[in-house]
Amino acid sequence: QVQLVESGGGLVQAGGSLRLSCAASGRPLSNYAMGWFRQAPGKEREFVAAISRSGGSTLYAESVKGRFTISRDNAENTVYLQMTSLKPEDTAVYYCAAKYTQFLVSRGEEWYDYWGQGTQVTVSS
């Protein structure tokens, strides 16, 4: 199985940027579709972005489209989430997730098999 560790979270002012990383170990990341999800206090976890194992297909939540970019470096076994124009409502714990699959990518939380422990992103107004 694959182990996932997120990093790059922190405190940033509204309008600022952060880049989250999700480092994988145990299996080559190139065999997995990857997703980013987030959970704000008192809310359910929600989909943010996803990328196919080749990087050729991406999906975004409407709330982050145009501001966030998901990418991957399979040689480095790492997936990234570049976040720009951050808003206070982006404050949440951000999780990466992995699914062993050949072609597909999904917004569905239940589709993913492996999860990281999360990294906190706080955007101040």
DONU-569886 format. One record per residue (C-alpha): x, y, z; residue in one letter. Coordinates in steps of 0.25 Angstrom, whole numbers, always signed. Each point is the difference from the previous one (the first is absolute). Last residue first. Layout:
<sites>
px: X; py: Y; pz: Z; resn: A
...
</sites>
This chain:
<sites>
px: -35; py: +153; pz: +26; resn: S
px: +9; py: -11; pz: +5; resn: S
px: +1; py: -13; pz: -8; resn: V
px: +4; py: -13; pz: +8; resn: T
px: +4; py: -12; pz: -7; resn: V
px: +2; py: -12; pz: +9; resn: Q
px: +7; py: -13; pz: -6; resn: T
px: -7; py: -14; pz: +0; resn: G
px: +3; py: -14; pz: +5; resn: Q
px: +1; py: -6; pz: -14; resn: G
px: -10; py: -8; pz: -6; resn: W
px: -1; py: -13; pz: -8; resn: Y
px: -11; py: -7; pz: -7; resn: D
px: -7; py: +11; pz: -8; resn: Y
px: -14; py: -3; pz: -6; resn: W
px: -8; py: +4; pz: +13; resn: E
px: +5; py: +15; pz: -1; resn: E
px: -6; py: +1; pz: -14; resn: G
px: +5; py: +10; pz: -9; resn: R
px: +6; py: -11; pz: -10; resn: S
px: +12; py: -3; pz: -9; resn: V
px: +0; py: -12; pz: -9; resn: L
px: +11; py: -6; pz: -9; resn: F
px: +8; py: -11; pz: +7; resn: Q
px: -4; py: +0; pz: +14; resn: T
px: +6; py: -2; pz: +14; resn: Y
px: -7; py: +12; pz: +7; resn: K
px: +7; py: +10; pz: +9; resn: A
px: -4; py: +11; pz: +9; resn: A
px: +5; py: +14; pz: +5; resn: C
px: -5; py: +7; pz: +11; resn: Y
px: -2; py: +15; pz: +3; resn: Y
px: -4; py: +5; pz: +14; resn: V
px: -8; py: +12; pz: -2; resn: A
px: +0; py: +15; pz: -3; resn: T
px: -4; py: +2; pz: -14; resn: D
px: -12; py: +9; pz: +5; resn: E
px: +10; py: +10; pz: +4; resn: P
px: +4; py: +2; pz: -15; resn: K
px: +13; py: -4; pz: -7; resn: L
px: +3; py: +7; pz: -13; resn: S
px: +10; py: -11; pz: -3; resn: T
px: +0; py: -15; pz: +4; resn: M
px: +10; py: -10; pz: -7; resn: Q
px: -3; py: -14; pz: +4; resn: L
px: +11; py: -9; pz: -3; resn: Y
px: +2; py: -15; pz: -1; resn: V
px: +13; py: -7; pz: +3; resn: T
px: +6; py: -14; pz: -4; resn: N
px: +12; py: +8; pz: -5; resn: E
px: +1; py: -7; pz: -13; resn: A
px: -16; py: +1; pz: +0; resn: N
px: +0; py: +15; pz: +1; resn: D
px: -14; py: +4; pz: +1; resn: R
px: -9; py: +12; pz: -2; resn: S
px: -12; py: +7; pz: +6; resn: I
px: -3; py: +14; pz: -2; resn: T
px: -8; py: +9; pz: +8; resn: F
px: -6; py: +14; pz: -3; resn: R
px: -7; py: -1; pz: -13; resn: G
px: -9; py: -11; pz: +5; resn: K
px: +0; py: +0; pz: +16; resn: V
px: -15; py: +2; pz: +3; resn: S
px: -4; py: -8; pz: -13; resn: E
px: +7; py: -12; pz: +6; resn: A
px: +11; py: -5; pz: -10; resn: Y
px: +3; py: -12; pz: -9; resn: L
px: +12; py: -3; pz: -7; resn: T
px: +4; py: -10; pz: -12; resn: S
px: +13; py: -2; pz: -6; resn: G
px: +8; py: -1; pz: +13; resn: G
px: +4; py: -14; pz: -4; resn: S
px: -6; py: -6; pz: +13; resn: R
px: -13; py: +9; pz: -2; resn: S
px: -1; py: +13; pz: +9; resn: I
px: -10; py: +4; pz: +10; resn: A
px: -4; py: +13; pz: +6; resn: A
px: -8; py: +6; pz: +12; resn: V
px: -10; py: -10; pz: +5; resn: F
px: -7; py: +2; pz: +13; resn: E
px: +2; py: -5; pz: +14; resn: R
px: -13; py: +3; pz: +9; resn: E
px: -1; py: +13; pz: +7; resn: K
px: +2; py: +4; pz: +15; resn: G
px: +14; py: +5; pz: -2; resn: P
px: +4; py: +0; pz: -14; resn: A
px: +4; py: -13; pz: -7; resn: Q
px: +7; py: -1; pz: -13; resn: R
px: +3; py: -10; pz: -12; resn: F
px: +11; py: -2; pz: -9; resn: W
px: +0; py: -11; pz: -10; resn: G
px: +10; py: -10; pz: -7; resn: M
px: -1; py: -11; pz: -10; resn: A
px: +10; py: -10; pz: +3; resn: Y
px: +9; py: -9; pz: -8; resn: N
px: +10; py: +11; pz: -2; resn: S
px: +1; py: +2; pz: +15; resn: L
px: +10; py: -12; pz: +1; resn: P
px: -3; py: -8; pz: +12; resn: R
px: +5; py: +1; pz: +15; resn: G
px: +1; py: +15; pz: +0; resn: S
px: -7; py: +12; pz: -4; resn: A
px: +2; py: +14; pz: +2; resn: A
px: -12; py: +10; pz: +0; resn: C
px: +5; py: +14; pz: -2; resn: S
px: -8; py: +13; pz: +3; resn: L
px: +3; py: +13; pz: -7; resn: R
px: -4; py: +13; pz: +7; resn: L
px: -5; py: +13; pz: -6; resn: S
px: -5; py: +14; pz: +6; resn: G
px: -12; py: +7; pz: -3; resn: G
px: -5; py: -1; pz: +14; resn: A
px: +11; py: -1; pz: +9; resn: Q
px: +8; py: -13; pz: +3; resn: V
px: +1; py: -10; pz: +11; resn: L
px: +6; py: -14; pz: -3; resn: G
px: -1; py: -12; pz: -8; resn: G
px: +12; py: -5; pz: -8; resn: G
px: +0; py: -15; pz: +3; resn: S
px: -8; py: -12; pz: -3; resn: E
px: +4; py: -14; pz: +3; resn: V
px: -5; py: -12; pz: -8; resn: L
px: +3; py: -15; pz: +2; resn: Q
px: -3; py: -9; pz: -11; resn: V
px: -4; py: -15; pz: +1; resn: Q
</sites>
